[in-house]
Amino acid sequence: MKKKIFQILAGLNKKIFPSYSKNQLDLQKASKIQKVIIGWKLWVTKNSLD
């Protein structure tokens, strides 16, 4: 159940949030909101794979 919810969230993240790796964003130059989005995407992806 938990894994399925995170897989759905991961799919939504892919559609809603921009891909910073394609834009070659430098993490040291990222704004706080960009860091929050990266952290959120990382957390959701980690939990969807477990």
C-alpha positions as CSV (number, residue, x, y, z in Angstrom):
1,M,0.0,0.0,0.0
2,K,2.7,2.5,1.0
3,K,4.9,1.6,-1.9
4,K,2.0,2.1,-4.4
5,I,1.3,5.6,-3.0
6,F,4.9,6.6,-3.4
7,Q,5.0,5.2,-7.0
8,I,2.0,7.4,-7.8
9,L,3.7,10.4,-6.2
10,A,6.8,9.7,-8.2
11,G,4.8,9.7,-11.4
12,L,3.3,13.0,-10.4
13,N,6.7,14.5,-9.6
14,K,7.9,13.5,-13.1
15,K,5.0,15.4,-14.7
16,I,4.8,18.4,-12.3
17,F,8.4,19.3,-11.3
18,P,11.2,20.3,-13.7
19,S,14.2,18.0,-14.2
20,Y,17.2,19.8,-12.9
21,S,19.6,17.2,-14.1
22,K,18.6,17.9,-17.7
23,N,19.2,21.6,-17.1
24,Q,22.6,20.9,-15.5
25,L,21.7,22.8,-12.4
26,D,24.7,23.4,-10.1
27,L,23.5,22.5,-6.6
28,Q,25.7,25.2,-5.0
29,K,23.9,27.9,-7.1
30,A,20.4,26.4,-6.5
31,S,17.8,28.5,-4.7
32,K,16.2,27.2,-1.5
33,I,13.0,26.3,-3.3
34,Q,15.0,24.3,-5.9
35,K,16.8,22.4,-3.1
36,V,13.5,21.6,-1.4
37,I,12.1,20.2,-4.7
38,I,15.2,18.1,-5.2
39,G,14.9,16.8,-1.6
40,W,11.3,16.0,-2.1
41,K,11.9,14.2,-5.3
42,L,14.7,12.2,-3.8
43,W,12.7,11.2,-0.7
44,V,9.7,10.1,-2.9
45,T,11.9,8.2,-5.3
46,K,13.8,6.4,-2.4
47,N,10.5,5.3,-0.8
48,S,8.9,4.2,-4.1
49,L,11.9,1.8,-4.7
50,D,11.9,0.2,-1.2
